[in-house]
Amino acid sequence: MTKAPPPEEHSLPDVYRSVPVKGTTWIRRMLAFAGPGYLVSVGYMDPGNWATDLAGGSKFGYSLLWVILASNLIAMLLQTLCARLGIATGKDLAQACRLYYKKPAAIALWLLCEIAIIACDIAEVIGSAVALNLLFKIDLIWGVLITGFDVLLLLGLMRFGFRKLEAIVITLVATIFGCFAVDVLWAKPDWGGVASGLVTPTLPNSEALFIAVGILGATVMPHNLYLHSSIVQTRAFDQTPDGKKKAAKMATIDVIVALGAAFFVNAAILVLAAAVFHRGGSVVEELQDAYKLLQPALGGASATLFAFALLCSGQSSTITGTLAGQIVMEGFLQFRIAPWKRRLITRCLAIIPAVLLISATGGSDTVGMLTLSQVVLSMQLPFAVFPLVMFTASKKRMGAMANPIWLTVLGTLCCILISALNVKVLADRFGEYLGGQGAGWMSVGGIAIVMAGFAGWVIFIYKGQAPADAVQEAA
């Protein structure tokens, strides 16, 4: 008889089920549950989002607002599925991938996720360093180092309870929201153009498509899917079927409210860029340029609010990015070392590339670097979304909380759309470098053949350890 797999360690074991969901009324229970959605939302307003939104607004005005709206709706759908996975199974997405896929597939998914986390962390660290430079004239390299290690101090607050960390993040999110509310009012945008941009899908050229995919990657971040499926388990909700259903409803509300705030911030950045930079004929290539151009256009106070909001954005997103790195490392590899050591490892994975990039470029073309990092995130998205949709559609794994057919269809369509956009962008970029659209599509075809060959080997040839559910059936 085949051995059953060893018992699974809980995700983020030091804070697992540490927040009680109590209250005499539904509102009190909802407020006790609220929090994970806001930690996830900071990933939707991090410096990488700023780069894509500033580039989109300064180059194409309000015309890409609909991309932000569509991306945010997709994010709400996928984050709801993440919460359902964590609540129903007690496993985060990384743990589920390791348990239910064969080892080579799980390792490949882990490597892709690590690349995405590093790309995202680089954006967050560089954004924070730029903000420190704008506000306090701190050298960018020192800014990267300060940002890299002060987040470890903030994460240390988890020793005093997960709610303390959530309170800091929610305060930072509220600050970003307030700064942009003031800046947008001062910018006096064309509200008719804003409304048209929200409901009129247009992509003026291939550069707009590249930025649109960057916006998508910056909004629907792959590592946030792993993060949410874990931190929702910090809530000590009733483990009965009815208790899990109620927890899933509260998680859905938490996601919608929190990501609604993130949508406002993303849209506000693009609207500000369109109203000030595009209207003035300026294209923003640097975060520093945006700060300098705001000063004569709207005044020094507006520029200071912009830089302060950027600092809050970088700090909050580095907190959640480091947590996501820990969750992915624990889930895929079952690392069992002290939490501070895990966080130090994941922080260094971002600090070292960020220092090398800034040293190599002299800190120039920050928007270009950050936009490229967000496109890398988008390329990784299907490798997180497809497993998420498959797991949450399975009655074997989710029980009564398995997705209804319409939800599975929606999730699958979202993943197909993301994959199609990625393929188009890859073909265009390879075509530019290789001297022709045909060469670009041939390169994408070669990548597809390699991926199909790897999948075929794992499914039909690899004879290593079977997935956990297959092992359990054999037992």
TITORGU-922715 format. One line per 3 residues: their letters; for each residue x, y, z of C-alpha. Coordinates in steps of 0.2 Angstrom, whole numbers, plus 5000, padded with zeros to 4 digits. Last residue first. Layout:
% TITORGU-922715
A> X,Y,Z; ...
This chain:
% TITORGU-922715
AAE> 4980,5021,4999; 4979,5023,4980; 4966,5037,4982
QVA> 4977,5046,4994; 4992,5044,4983; 4982,5051,4968
DAP> 4977,5066,4979; 4995,5069,4984; 5002,5070,4967
AQG> 5012,5055,4961; 5031,5054,4966; 5042,5051,4951
KYI> 5038,5041,4935; 5039,5056,4923; 5034,5050,4905
FIV> 5016,5054,4902; 5011,5070,4912; 5028,5077,4916
WGA> 5036,5073,4899; 5020,5080,4890; 5021,5096,4900
FGA> 5039,5098,4896; 5036,5095,4877; 5022,5108,4877
MVI> 5033,5121,4885; 5047,5118,4873; 5034,5119,4858
AIG> 5026,5135,4865; 5043,5143,4866; 5047,5138,4848
GVS> 5030,5145,4843; 5034,5162,4852; 5051,5163,4842
MWG> 5042,5159,4826; 5029,5173,4829; 5043,5185,4832
AGQ> 5053,5180,4816; 5037,5182,4806; 5035,5200,4814
GGL> 5052,5205,4808; 5069,5210,4812; 5074,5199,4827
YEG> 5073,5212,4841; 5057,5221,4835; 5049,5204,4830
FRD> 5054,5197,4848; 5045,5212,4855; 5029,5210,4844
ALV> 5028,5191,4847; 5030,5193,4865; 5017,5206,4866
KVN> 5005,5195,4856; 5008,5180,4867; 5005,5190,4883
LAS> 4989,5196,4876; 4983,5179,4872; 4988,5172,4889
ILI> 4979,5186,4898; 4963,5183,4888; 4964,5164,4891
CCL> 4966,5167,4909; 4951,5178,4910; 4941,5166,4900
TGL> 4946,5152,4912; 4940,5162,4927; 4924,5166,4919
VTL> 4920,5148,4914; 4925,5142,4932; 4913,5155,4939
WIP> 4899,5150,4927; 4901,5132,4932; 4899,5134,4950
NAM> 4915,5135,4960; 4919,5121,4973; 4913,5126,4990
AGM> 4903,5110,4993; 4919,5100,4993; 4934,5111,4988
RKK> 4947,5097,4984; 4936,5083,4977; 4924,5096,4971
SAT> 4937,5103,4959; 4933,5120,4952; 4944,5129,4965
FMV> 4959,5119,4961; 4957,5121,4942; 4954,5140,4943
LPF> 4969,5142,4954; 4980,5131,4944; 4976,5141,4928
VAF> 4978,5158,4937; 4996,5155,4943; 5005,5149,4927
PLQ> 4993,5161,4918; 5000,5176,4927; 5019,5173,4924
MSL> 5019,5184,4908; 5009,5197,4917; 5023,5199,4930
VVQ> 5036,5200,4917; 5026,5214,4909; 5026,5223,4926
SLT> 5045,5222,4927; 5046,5230,4910; 5035,5245,4916
LMG> 5047,5247,4931; 5062,5247,4921; 5054,5260,4908
VTD> 5048,5271,4922; 5065,5271,4931; 5073,5276,4915
SGG> 5089,5283,4924; 5095,5277,4941; 5113,5277,4935
TAS> 5109,5263,4924; 5121,5249,4929; 5122,5254,4947
ILL> 5103,5256,4948; 5101,5239,4941; 5114,5231,4952
VAP> 5106,5238,4968; 5089,5232,4962; 5095,5215,4958
IIA> 5103,5213,4976; 5089,5221,4986; 5075,5210,4978
LCR> 5082,5192,4982; 5089,5200,4998; 5072,5203,5005
TIL> 5067,5185,5001; 5082,5179,5011; 5079,5191,5026
RRK> 5060,5186,5026; 5065,5167,5028; 5078,5171,5041
WPA> 5065,5182,5051; 5052,5167,5050; 5065,5155,5058
IRF> 5068,5140,5047; 5057,5126,5041; 5057,5127,5022
QLF> 5043,5117,5015; 5049,5120,4997; 5033,5125,4987
GEM> 5023,5132,5002; 5037,5138,5013; 5045,5148,4999
VIQ> 5029,5154,4991; 5023,5160,5008; 5039,5169,5012
GAL> 5040,5177,4996; 5022,5183,4998; 5026,5190,5015
TGT> 5040,5200,5007; 5029,5207,4994; 5016,5211,5007
ITS> 5028,5222,5017; 5037,5229,5001; 5020,5234,4995
SQG> 5016,5245,5010; 5033,5253,5010; 5033,5257,4991
SCL> 5016,5264,4991; 5019,5275,5007; 5035,5282,4998
LAF> 5025,5285,4982; 5011,5294,4992; 5025,5305,5000
AFL> 5032,5309,4982; 5015,5313,4975; 5010,5324,4990
TAS> 5027,5333,4989; 5023,5337,4970; 5006,5343,4974
AGG> 5013,5354,4988; 5026,5361,4977; 5013,5368,4964
LAP> 5001,5361,4951; 5010,5364,4935; 5026,5371,4940
QLL> 5029,5357,4954; 5020,5343,4945; 5034,5342,4931
KYA> 5048,5339,4944; 5038,5325,4953; 5033,5317,4936
DQL> 5051,5318,4930; 5058,5310,4946; 5047,5295,4942
EEV> 5056,5295,4925; 5051,5293,4907; 5035,5304,4908
VSG> 5030,5311,4891; 5026,5329,4891; 5014,5338,4879
GRH> 5005,5349,4892; 4989,5339,4891; 4998,5323,4892
FVA> 5008,5328,4907; 4995,5337,4918; 4977,5329,4914
AAL> 4984,5313,4907; 4996,5310,4921; 4983,5314,4934
VLI> 4970,5303,4926; 4983,5289,4925; 4988,5291,4944
AAN> 4969,5293,4949; 4964,5277,4940; 4977,5267,4949
VFF> 4972,5275,4966; 4953,5273,4963; 4955,5255,4958
AAG> 4965,5251,4974; 4951,5258,4984; 4939,5247,4975
LAV> 4951,5233,4978; 4948,5235,4996; 4929,5236,4996
IVD> 4928,5221,4983; 4940,5210,4992; 4933,5213,5010
ITA> 4915,5209,5003; 4922,5193,4995; 4931,5188,5011
MKA> 4915,5191,5021; 4905,5179,5009; 4919,5166,5010
AKK> 4919,5167,5029; 4900,5164,5029; 4903,5149,5018
KGD> 4916,5142,5029; 4905,5144,5045; 4891,5134,5036
PTQ> 4903,5120,5031; 4910,5120,5049; 4927,5127,5053
DFA> 4920,5142,5062; 4932,5157,5058; 4949,5160,5066
RTQ> 4955,5172,5053; 4974,5171,5049; 4969,5159,5035
VIS> 4964,5173,5024; 4983,5177,5024; 4987,5161,5014
SHL> 4975,5161,4999; 4978,5180,4999; 4997,5179,4997
YLN> 4998,5165,4983; 4986,5176,4972; 4996,5191,4976
HPM> 5011,5183,4969; 5003,5183,4952; 4999,5202,4952
VTA> 4983,5206,4943; 4986,5225,4943; 5004,5227,4938
GLI> 5002,5213,4926; 4987,5220,4918; 4995,5238,4918
GVA> 5010,5230,4909; 4999,5222,4897; 4991,5239,4893
IFL> 5008,5247,4892; 5014,5234,4879; 4997,5236,4870
AES> 4999,5255,4870; 5016,5253,4862; 5008,5242,4849
NPL> 4997,5256,4844; 4981,5266,4848; 4973,5252,4859
TPT> 4955,5257,4862; 4941,5250,4873; 4928,5264,4877
VLG> 4920,5263,4894; 4933,5270,4906; 4941,5282,4893
SAV> 4925,5290,4889; 4921,5294,4907; 4938,5301,4910
GGW> 4937,5311,4894; 4920,5319,4900; 4929,5322,4917
DPK> 4942,5333,4908; 4954,5334,4923; 4955,5348,4936
AWL> 4973,5344,4942; 4970,5351,4959; 4956,5338,4962
VDV> 4967,5325,4956; 4981,5330,4968; 4969,5330,4983
AFC> 4961,5313,4980; 4979,5307,4976; 4986,5311,4993
GFI> 4970,5304,5002; 4971,5287,4993; 4990,5286,4997
TAV> 4987,5290,5015; 4972,5278,5017; 4983,5264,5009
LTI> 4997,5268,5022; 4985,5268,5036; 4978,5251,5030
VIA> 4996,5244,5029; 5000,5249,5047; 4983,5243,5054
ELK> 4986,5226,5045; 5003,5224,5053; 4995,5227,5070
RFG> 4981,5215,5066; 4994,5201,5064; 4998,5202,5082
FRM> 5013,5208,5093; 5025,5196,5084; 5018,5202,5068
LGL> 5027,5219,5072; 5043,5211,5066; 5036,5214,5048
LLL> 5039,5233,5051; 5057,5230,5056; 5060,5219,5041
VDF> 5052,5232,5030; 5066,5244,5036; 5079,5232,5029
GTI> 5075,5233,5010; 5069,5251,5010; 5085,5257,5019
LVG> 5096,5247,5007; 5086,5254,4991; 5087,5271,4998
WIL> 5106,5270,5001; 5108,5265,4982; 5096,5279,4977
DIK> 5106,5293,4986; 5095,5301,4999; 5089,5319,4994
FLL> 5076,5319,5008; 5059,5319,4999; 5064,5316,4981
NLA> 5078,5303,4985; 5067,5294,4998; 5053,5293,4985
VAS> 5066,5286,4972; 5071,5273,4985; 5053,5268,4988
GIV> 5050,5266,4969; 5066,5256,4967; 5061,5244,4981
EAI> 5044,5241,4975; 5049,5239,4957; 5063,5227,4962
DCA> 5050,5217,4973; 5039,5215,4958; 5052,5208,4947
IIA> 5059,5197,4961; 5041,5191,4965; 5038,5186,4947
IEC> 5055,5177,4945; 5051,5167,4961; 5034,5163,4954
LLW> 5042,5156,4938; 5054,5145,4949; 5040,5139,4960
LAI> 5029,5134,4945; 5044,5124,4937; 5047,5116,4954
AAP> 5028,5111,4955; 5028,5104,4937; 5044,5094,4941
KKY> 5037,5087,4957; 5020,5081,4950; 5005,5092,4954
YLR> 4992,5091,4968; 5003,5093,4984; 5015,5106,4978
CAQ> 5002,5116,4968; 4991,5116,4983; 5004,5122,4995
ALD> 5008,5136,4984; 4990,5141,4982; 4987,5141,5001
KGT> 4980,5127,5010; 4966,5126,5023; 4955,5118,5009
AIG> 4939,5128,5010; 4945,5145,5017; 4962,5145,5007
LRA> 4953,5141,4991; 4939,5152,4993; 4950,5167,4997
CLT> 4960,5163,4981; 4944,5162,4971; 4939,5180,4977
QLL> 4956,5186,4973; 4953,5180,4955; 4937,5188,4953
MAI> 4942,5205,4961; 4958,5205,4950; 4948,5202,4934
LNS> 4937,5217,4939; 4953,5227,4942; 4961,5223,4926
ALI> 4945,5228,4917; 4944,5245,4925; 4963,5248,4923
VWL> 4962,5243,4905; 4947,5255,4903; 4957,5269,4908
LSY> 4969,5267,4893; 4962,5281,4883; 4963,5294,4896
GFK> 4979,5302,4889; 4989,5291,4878; 5007,5295,4881
SGG> 5006,5304,4898; 4992,5293,4905; 4999,5276,4899
ALD> 5017,5280,4905; 5011,5287,4922; 4999,5272,4924
TAW> 5013,5259,4919; 5025,5267,4931; 5013,5270,4945
NGP> 5007,5252,4944; 5025,5246,4947; 5027,5258,4961
DMY> 5013,5248,4971; 4994,5252,4969; 4988,5234,4966
GVS> 5000,5226,4977; 4993,5237,4991; 4976,5229,4988
VLY> 4982,5212,4995; 4985,5219,5012; 4968,5228,5011
GPG> 4959,5212,5006; 4967,5202,5021; 4960,5216,5033
AFA> 4941,5213,5036; 4936,5198,5047; 4934,5208,5063
LMR> 4925,5222,5053; 4913,5209,5046; 4910,5201,5063
RIW> 4906,5218,5070; 4894,5221,5055; 4886,5204,5056
TTG> 4881,5208,5074; 4886,5201,5091; 4904,5200,5087
KVP> 4918,5188,5084; 4931,5183,5071; 4946,5179,5081
VSR> 4963,5184,5073; 4977,5171,5077; 4970,5157,5065
YVD> 4988,5155,5058; 4999,5169,5064; 5016,5159,5067
PLS> 5011,5145,5055; 5011,5156,5040; 5003,5143,5030
HEE> 4999,5127,5040; 5010,5112,5040; 5004,5098,5030
PPP> 5003,5080,5037; 5014,5068,5028; 5008,5060,5012
AKT> 4999,5043,5013; 5011,5029,5010; 5007,5017,4995
M> 5000,5000,5000
